[in-house]
């Protein structure tokens, strides 16, 4: 395993400033989703979102670099969860098992992938070029980071090309399965079941790499 610093001290609770930042960030996301759904993506401005979230327009840029980023509020956290799973792997754990464990951990802490926000994001990715472009950039950046860490973690079994292929299969399977799940009239109402189906489908896609 990759050595990680271990501390017996419990994590410090978030400070008042951190809690305020988290509230402001979530308020911006919630306001944006409501406005995008009600008024349309192109018709909604950053000023509109800031006003609905009750923050200044300039404050918006303390949290998000662009309007598109509001639709992907958990992308960094998901990548980080995957990198942590790689770092904490057991010596006998295969790369595909690590990736699936990371996907399960994401579902354990957040229902966002099964949310109305995710369905709206998919709709806008299909209809708004700026959103589609941002989604692709996020996906490519995630693949690069994850593949880099896989090569470092499994130098005897993966090189740059094979790590990129495994990572591409992982992210591609999630993306494709989510499109069908979010489109389906019979998609699971229970977020836990939704995520179970997503993990199961991704497992099938990764089977040739196991």
C-alpha positions as YAML, in Angstrom:
chain: A
units: angstrom
residues:
- id: 1
  name: UNK
  ca: [0.00, 0.00, 0.00]
- id: 2
  name: UNK
  ca: [1.03, 3.61, -0.42]
- id: 3
  name: UNK
  ca: [2.07, 4.96, 2.93]
- id: 4
  name: UNK
  ca: [-0.41, 7.44, 4.36]
- id: 5
  name: UNK
  ca: [0.00, 9.63, 7.42]
- id: 6
  name: UNK
  ca: [-2.04, 8.24, 10.27]
- id: 7
  name: UNK
  ca: [-3.42, 10.34, 13.09]
- id: 8
  name: UNK
  ca: [-5.22, 9.20, 16.22]
- id: 9
  name: UNK
  ca: [-6.76, 12.63, 16.63]
- id: 10
  name: UNK
  ca: [-10.36, 13.04, 15.45]
- id: 11
  name: UNK
  ca: [-10.90, 15.50, 12.64]
- id: 12
  name: UNK
  ca: [-11.61, 19.00, 13.88]
- id: 13
  name: UNK
  ca: [-15.20, 20.14, 13.35]
- id: 14
  name: UNK
  ca: [-15.63, 22.68, 10.55]
- id: 15
  name: UNK
  ca: [-15.16, 26.25, 11.62]
- id: 16
  name: UNK
  ca: [-17.90, 28.87, 11.46]
- id: 17
  name: UNK
  ca: [-16.24, 30.28, 8.35]
- id: 18
  name: UNK
  ca: [-16.14, 26.86, 6.70]
- id: 19
  name: UNK
  ca: [-19.80, 26.25, 7.50]
- id: 20
  name: UNK
  ca: [-20.75, 29.62, 6.07]
- id: 21
  name: UNK
  ca: [-18.80, 28.90, 2.89]
- id: 22
  name: UNK
  ca: [-20.49, 25.52, 2.55]
- id: 23
  name: UNK
  ca: [-23.93, 27.11, 2.98]
- id: 24
  name: UNK
  ca: [-23.19, 29.80, 0.41]
- id: 25
  name: UNK
  ca: [-21.88, 27.25, -2.06]
- id: 26
  name: UNK
  ca: [-24.93, 25.02, -1.67]
- id: 27
  name: UNK
  ca: [-27.24, 28.01, -1.91]
- id: 28
  name: UNK
  ca: [-25.68, 28.93, -5.26]
- id: 29
  name: UNK
  ca: [-26.08, 25.38, -6.56]
- id: 30
  name: UNK
  ca: [-29.70, 25.15, -5.40]
- id: 31
  name: UNK
  ca: [-30.56, 28.53, -6.89]
- id: 32
  name: UNK
  ca: [-28.92, 27.68, -10.20]
- id: 33
  name: UNK
  ca: [-30.73, 24.35, -10.55]
- id: 34
  name: UNK
  ca: [-34.09, 25.97, -9.84]
- id: 35
  name: UNK
  ca: [-33.48, 28.82, -12.29]
- id: 36
  name: UNK
  ca: [-32.05, 26.58, -15.03]
- id: 37
  name: UNK
  ca: [-35.08, 24.32, -14.77]
- id: 38
  name: UNK
  ca: [-37.63, 27.13, -14.59]
- id: 39
  name: UNK
  ca: [-36.20, 29.80, -16.91]
- id: 40
  name: UNK
  ca: [-33.71, 27.92, -19.07]
- id: 41
  name: UNK
  ca: [-29.94, 27.70, -18.93]
- id: 42
  name: UNK
  ca: [-29.15, 30.38, -21.50]
- id: 43
  name: UNK
  ca: [-31.68, 32.81, -20.02]
- id: 44
  name: UNK
  ca: [-30.23, 32.53, -16.49]
- id: 45
  name: UNK
  ca: [-27.34, 34.84, -15.67]
- id: 46
  name: UNK
  ca: [-24.73, 34.64, -12.93]
- id: 47
  name: UNK
  ca: [-26.28, 37.78, -11.46]
- id: 48
  name: UNK
  ca: [-29.67, 36.03, -11.35]
- id: 49
  name: UNK
  ca: [-28.15, 33.07, -9.52]
- id: 50
  name: UNK
  ca: [-26.27, 35.22, -7.02]
- id: 51
  name: UNK
  ca: [-29.39, 37.25, -6.27]
- id: 52
  name: UNK
  ca: [-31.48, 34.11, -5.73]
- id: 53
  name: UNK
  ca: [-28.79, 32.74, -3.40]
- id: 54
  name: UNK
  ca: [-28.65, 36.09, -1.58]
- id: 55
  name: UNK
  ca: [-24.94, 36.69, -2.21]
- id: 56
  name: UNK
  ca: [-23.15, 39.35, -4.18]
- id: 57
  name: UNK
  ca: [-22.42, 38.74, -7.85]
- id: 58
  name: UNK
  ca: [-18.67, 39.02, -7.20]
- id: 59
  name: UNK
  ca: [-18.97, 36.51, -4.37]
- id: 60
  name: UNK
  ca: [-20.08, 33.91, -6.93]
- id: 61
  name: UNK
  ca: [-16.53, 33.64, -8.24]
- id: 62
  name: UNK
  ca: [-15.20, 32.72, -4.81]
- id: 63
  name: UNK
  ca: [-17.01, 29.41, -5.30]
- id: 64
  name: UNK
  ca: [-17.33, 28.72, -9.02]
- id: 65
  name: UNK
  ca: [-15.32, 29.72, -12.06]
- id: 66
  name: UNK
  ca: [-18.26, 29.63, -14.45]
- id: 67
  name: UNK
  ca: [-21.98, 29.05, -14.75]
- id: 68
  name: UNK
  ca: [-21.31, 25.57, -16.14]
- id: 69
  name: UNK
  ca: [-19.47, 24.50, -12.98]
- id: 70
  name: UNK
  ca: [-22.66, 24.82, -10.94]
- id: 71
  name: UNK
  ca: [-23.94, 21.70, -12.68]
- id: 72
  name: UNK
  ca: [-20.95, 19.61, -11.51]
- id: 73
  name: UNK
  ca: [-20.63, 20.49, -7.82]
- id: 74
  name: UNK
  ca: [-19.41, 17.06, -6.68]
- id: 75
  name: UNK
  ca: [-17.03, 16.15, -9.51]
- id: 76
  name: UNK
  ca: [-13.88, 17.02, -7.55]
- id: 77
  name: UNK
  ca: [-15.10, 15.07, -4.52]
- id: 78
  name: UNK
  ca: [-15.73, 11.99, -6.65]
- id: 79
  name: UNK
  ca: [-12.25, 12.09, -8.12]
- id: 80
  name: UNK
  ca: [-10.78, 12.59, -4.67]
- id: 81
  name: UNK
  ca: [-12.72, 9.58, -3.35]
- id: 82
  name: UNK
  ca: [-11.25, 7.47, -6.15]
- id: 83
  name: UNK
  ca: [-7.70, 8.67, -5.46]
- id: 84
  name: UNK
  ca: [-8.17, 7.90, -1.77]
- id: 85
  name: UNK
  ca: [-9.42, 4.40, -2.58]
- id: 86
  name: UNK
  ca: [-6.30, 3.81, -4.67]
- id: 87
  name: UNK
  ca: [-4.04, 5.10, -1.89]
- id: 88
  name: UNK
  ca: [-5.76, 2.94, 0.74]
- id: 89
  name: UNK
  ca: [-5.88, -0.24, -1.34]
- id: 90
  name: UNK
  ca: [-5.03, -3.66, 0.03]
- id: 91
  name: UNK
  ca: [-1.99, -5.30, -1.55]
- id: 92
  name: UNK
  ca: [-4.17, -8.07, -3.00]
- id: 93
  name: UNK
  ca: [-6.83, -5.71, -4.35]
- id: 94
  name: UNK
  ca: [-7.04, -5.52, -8.13]
- id: 95
  name: UNK
  ca: [-7.32, -2.12, -9.86]
- id: 96
  name: UNK
  ca: [-10.90, -2.80, -10.94]
- id: 97
  name: UNK
  ca: [-11.87, -3.75, -7.38]
- id: 98
  name: UNK
  ca: [-10.42, -0.49, -6.10]
- id: 99
  name: UNK
  ca: [-12.37, 1.54, -8.65]
- id: 100
  name: UNK
  ca: [-15.62, -0.23, -7.81]
- id: 101
  name: UNK
  ca: [-14.99, 0.30, -4.10]
- id: 102
  name: UNK
  ca: [-14.55, 4.01, -4.79]
- id: 103
  name: UNK
  ca: [-17.85, 4.09, -6.68]
- id: 104
  name: UNK
  ca: [-19.62, 2.40, -3.77]
- id: 105
  name: UNK
  ca: [-18.13, 4.89, -1.32]
- id: 106
  name: UNK
  ca: [-19.44, 7.80, -3.40]
- id: 107
  name: UNK
  ca: [-22.94, 6.34, -3.30]
- id: 108
  name: UNK
  ca: [-22.69, 5.82, 0.45]
- id: 109
  name: UNK
  ca: [-22.16, 9.52, 1.15]
- id: 110
  name: UNK
  ca: [-24.20, 11.22, -1.59]
- id: 111
  name: UNK
  ca: [-27.39, 10.64, -3.60]
- id: 112
  name: UNK
  ca: [-26.49, 13.31, -6.15]
- id: 113
  name: UNK
  ca: [-26.07, 10.94, -9.10]
- id: 114
  name: UNK
  ca: [-29.67, 9.77, -8.63]
- id: 115
  name: UNK
  ca: [-31.08, 13.26, -8.09]
- id: 116
  name: UNK
  ca: [-33.27, 15.55, -10.24]
- id: 117
  name: UNK
  ca: [-30.15, 17.73, -10.51]
- id: 118
  name: UNK
  ca: [-28.37, 14.87, -12.31]
- id: 119
  name: UNK
  ca: [-31.30, 14.46, -14.71]
- id: 120
  name: UNK
  ca: [-31.25, 18.18, -15.49]
- id: 121
  name: UNK
  ca: [-27.47, 18.06, -16.00]
- id: 122
  name: UNK
  ca: [-27.88, 15.24, -18.52]
- id: 123
  name: UNK
  ca: [-30.57, 17.18, -20.37]
- id: 124
  name: UNK
  ca: [-28.38, 20.29, -20.56]
- id: 125
  name: UNK
  ca: [-25.32, 18.29, -21.63]
- id: 126
  name: UNK
  ca: [-27.34, 17.14, -24.62]
- id: 127
  name: UNK
  ca: [-28.72, 20.55, -25.56]
- id: 128
  name: UNK
  ca: [-26.18, 23.19, -24.46]
- id: 129
  name: UNK
  ca: [-22.72, 23.09, -26.09]
- id: 130
  name: UNK
  ca: [-21.03, 24.95, -23.20]
- id: 131
  name: UNK
  ca: [-22.31, 22.41, -20.68]
- id: 132
  name: UNK
  ca: [-21.36, 19.50, -22.92]
- id: 133
  name: UNK
  ca: [-17.87, 20.93, -23.35]
- id: 134
  name: UNK
  ca: [-17.42, 21.43, -19.61]
- id: 135
  name: UNK
  ca: [-18.60, 17.87, -18.94]
- id: 136
  name: UNK
  ca: [-16.06, 16.50, -21.40]
- id: 137
  name: UNK
  ca: [-13.25, 18.54, -19.87]
- id: 138
  name: UNK
  ca: [-14.12, 17.32, -16.38]
- id: 139
  name: UNK
  ca: [-14.22, 13.73, -17.63]
- id: 140
  name: UNK
  ca: [-10.86, 14.00, -19.40]
- id: 141
  name: UNK
  ca: [-9.21, 15.62, -16.37]
- id: 142
  name: UNK
  ca: [-10.61, 12.91, -14.08]
- id: 143
  name: UNK
  ca: [-9.38, 10.13, -16.35]
- id: 144
  name: UNK
  ca: [-5.90, 11.64, -16.46]
- id: 145
  name: UNK
  ca: [-5.65, 11.98, -12.67]
- id: 146
  name: UNK
  ca: [-7.00, 8.53, -11.89]
- id: 147
  name: UNK
  ca: [-4.86, 6.80, -14.51]
- id: 148
  name: UNK
  ca: [-1.74, 8.57, -13.21]
- id: 149
  name: UNK
  ca: [-2.41, 7.29, -9.69]
- id: 150
  name: UNK
  ca: [-3.16, 3.77, -10.92]
- id: 151
  name: UNK
  ca: [0.20, 3.57, -12.68]
- id: 152
  name: UNK
  ca: [1.95, 4.68, -9.49]
- id: 153
  name: UNK
  ca: [0.00, 2.17, -7.41]
- id: 154
  name: UNK
  ca: [0.34, -0.80, -9.80]
- id: 155
  name: UNK
  ca: [3.70, -0.34, -11.57]
- id: 156
  name: UNK
  ca: [4.11, -4.08, -12.12]
- id: 157
  name: UNK
  ca: [0.77, -4.58, -13.87]
- id: 158
  name: UNK
  ca: [-0.21, -1.26, -15.45]
- id: 159
  name: UNK
  ca: [1.56, 1.20, -17.69]
- id: 160
  name: UNK
  ca: [0.30, 4.54, -18.93]
- id: 161
  name: UNK
  ca: [-1.69, 3.04, -21.80]
- id: 162
  name: UNK
  ca: [-3.37, 0.21, -19.87]
- id: 163
  name: UNK
  ca: [-4.14, 2.43, -16.89]
- id: 164
  name: UNK
  ca: [-5.77, 4.94, -19.22]
- id: 165
  name: UNK
  ca: [-7.81, 2.14, -20.83]
- id: 166
  name: UNK
  ca: [-9.03, 0.78, -17.49]
- id: 167
  name: UNK
  ca: [-9.91, 4.26, -16.28]
- id: 168
  name: UNK
  ca: [-11.69, 5.06, -19.53]
- id: 169
  name: UNK
  ca: [-13.73, 1.88, -19.22]
- id: 170
  name: UNK
  ca: [-14.63, 2.78, -15.64]
- id: 171
  name: UNK
  ca: [-15.73, 6.35, -16.33]
- id: 172
  name: UNK
  ca: [-17.32, 5.45, -19.65]
- id: 173
  name: UNK
  ca: [-19.39, 2.70, -18.03]
- id: 174
  name: UNK
  ca: [-20.64, 5.06, -15.33]
- id: 175
  name: UNK
  ca: [-21.49, 7.75, -17.87]
- id: 176
  name: UNK
  ca: [-23.36, 5.38, -20.19]
- id: 177
  name: UNK
  ca: [-25.25, 3.64, -17.37]
- id: 178
  name: UNK
  ca: [-26.27, 6.96, -15.86]
- id: 179
  name: UNK
  ca: [-27.74, 8.12, -19.16]
- id: 180
  name: UNK
  ca: [-30.00, 5.07, -19.33]
- id: 181
  name: UNK
  ca: [-30.90, 5.16, -15.64]
- id: 182
  name: UNK
  ca: [-31.76, 8.86, -15.66]
- id: 183
  name: UNK
  ca: [-33.75, 8.52, -18.88]
- id: 184
  name: UNK
  ca: [-35.68, 5.44, -17.85]
- id: 185
  name: UNK
  ca: [-39.29, 5.76, -16.76]
- id: 186
  name: UNK
  ca: [-38.76, 2.72, -14.54]
- id: 187
  name: UNK
  ca: [-35.58, 3.94, -12.90]
- id: 188
  name: UNK
  ca: [-35.32, 3.03, -9.19]
- id: 189
  name: UNK
  ca: [-36.92, 5.60, -6.89]
- id: 190
  name: UNK
  ca: [-34.70, 4.54, -4.01]
- id: 191
  name: UNK
  ca: [-31.25, 6.20, -4.37]
- id: 192
  name: UNK
  ca: [-29.57, 3.18, -2.77]
- id: 193
  name: UNK
  ca: [-31.12, 0.85, -5.35]
- id: 194
  name: UNK
  ca: [-30.27, 3.30, -8.14]
- id: 195
  name: UNK
  ca: [-26.65, 3.25, -7.05]
- id: 196
  name: UNK
  ca: [-26.61, -0.54, -6.66]
- id: 197
  name: UNK
  ca: [-27.72, -0.91, -10.27]
- id: 198
  name: UNK
  ca: [-25.07, 1.60, -11.36]
- id: 199
  name: UNK
  ca: [-22.31, -0.28, -9.54]
- id: 200
  name: UNK
  ca: [-23.53, -3.61, -10.92]
- id: 201
  name: UNK
  ca: [-23.50, -2.30, -14.49]
- id: 202
  name: UNK
  ca: [-20.03, -0.82, -14.04]
- id: 203
  name: UNK
  ca: [-18.81, -4.14, -12.61]
- id: 204
  name: UNK
  ca: [-20.02, -5.92, -15.75]
- id: 205
  name: UNK
  ca: [-18.20, -3.41, -17.95]
- id: 206
  name: UNK
  ca: [-14.95, -3.83, -15.99]
- id: 207
  name: UNK
  ca: [-15.09, -7.64, -15.93]
- id: 208
  name: UNK
  ca: [-12.67, -8.06, -18.88]
- id: 209
  name: UNK
  ca: [-10.09, -5.99, -16.97]
- id: 210
  name: UNK
  ca: [-10.43, -7.85, -13.66]
...
